[in-house]
């Protein structure tokens, strides 16, 4: 696809400078990276196994529900830390191996891997926050974040009902959105061959079997307690998922570049990536360990081919270059990002 961003020579030169500084000063220790990835994988897998086993051995209703919620939370963090990088082919040298493990780790949370990957790379990464290009902006009409977009009467209350609506998103994604995408036809849709359909239904049935059917059949709880645990797991993980996703691009300071009648975007590619993204604790190794690089979103959009474990170090190089050139990166704390996102919703609740 032809790049529709406008060409700004100053930004082109700055991008070259950024790449030069990163190549000169970012030292990538592959052996250390492998050890850290192994540690993260073992850490999240062991926690996930502990909470999953809890679904079958715990008799106390409250602790059973807590185990369900924590299992969903940990599997989501596992996807944060591995699925995203695997989709960008930054874990293994082989694209096939990356894709194989990407599908497995993505399917653990019930979402359809193949449908998300193409949209994420070819749409969202190409022009984040640009209406008509970024498929992530097409989630729902309930939430209005784009300036000059269609306004409905209920948007005046969106900053109030948004957290409630967010609790249903993972269920909507798993049972509605993925099925609709499977039978839809658009420019981001992977060719739906027989194997594609088989893969889709294997992923869905495997998820439901592991997370719902087996606990219904084997756990120590009544069916309605299992169903309650399953629903509460999704409500809590959805809230965490959407607040985390939304604050990477939808806070008070992020921008939404517009397009002209020919579809050209009114900013450069570099400024589109920087100004539409928001960082959370960008130099923190702890935050990086937890969020898998989602907290280092500017670095990720500029360097998606670099694994997220390097982003805290990369930011110590990137930030000074940006600031020296008069660019202040968007940055919040995690909870500050939640507040800022809700303030954006309130601002966009008015015409």
Steps between C-alpha positions, in 0.01 A plus 500: 500500500623845406585712803237774534685699765625839381874540460663747737875526449572603860319191629674275249837625619398455863394142432839431345667651806290289738584181312868593496508568876317175577732295278807663659403484867249219550695188586293184463625206704318203346612257768367727774180551304443123473549455875255779577241362259536154651458647848187690394354195327559272799371765742172562320446135405554374855262759641245412232528128577462562876181702454363258241557198724323698770182478293492124560621466860357804682179439699450851634274698266670836555851362443377310194372822342825679595698220333290540183561876492874463560527232231346738246724784614820294473414353158434855379842611625652195327341618175622856564855376549522246217217515244568862404873449437437169325261676262787736408745207460742624767528186716631234262695528175242292313176674403320164502608423855404851611158458341447152649562616856315825433183306417535283812563786744229715342243220504557453874289811563232385253568749221555406135866552423506523121226765474667733750854476363440638151289789627751584768806507274356626172242740639570616854880519465475670164295798620395490868205721595425589137136444415461289188841336547522378860261205539523532880277808471212288369429313823166657599283811460450507879833673555591826325866606503559637149454878457224594252371141491128413510333607821206320662294610798637224726858623460426771758511220762790299356749590773249353749397179323834422333653302792183289516497443125869408506431201726323319213765544233685167519171309480395717206839442332493122548136425418395782267781704346713203388200323346393814313856547368512135394214554256573862405688621197730801528853601403645361824332161489724195459380268223255267673600161366379171644813480715433852626151400613632181661763699688236749614266240646781297656617813682151588620401149608835440671460819700143424607590142588796600717351805669130410532407141412766324710432713811126431455565127482786448746509785754365476856243774437139521382454595135373848583810572711722394209303722265525787748877453524530490120300822460680685779833393348398661171357811663821573689743407224296704249519808719878461536543418130308797365637757742852379414433504126316830498756692701769408245326719241195670650589750773470878512832572329486251211408629155272376223646602162242582233502422129417701189254406226766285332576308816834666577580523871583852622817404685821306446531131586738585785272755663199275450671221697632729777212740554224237489672272756530524877764349731449377857809475721720478187829447687370246754621142464225386736225658288665354190501154664131528581361664186729341243592829334147643475618765745777597254267572213690775321811282481291208380337697220833634382687170541251209486783274379682542833387278788329675792762393759732762346253791517599647841859528378386618156298779662809636676633564148174597328360748753803736506502515119128584488520759779808662345300541181207664678278192523355407839388135497152430638548339838276406795509266797275195471226635724561848366437356155163363613401842634625671183304258281180571693566873473537457122165319491341784697651758263369305200157464660425851377458602137 
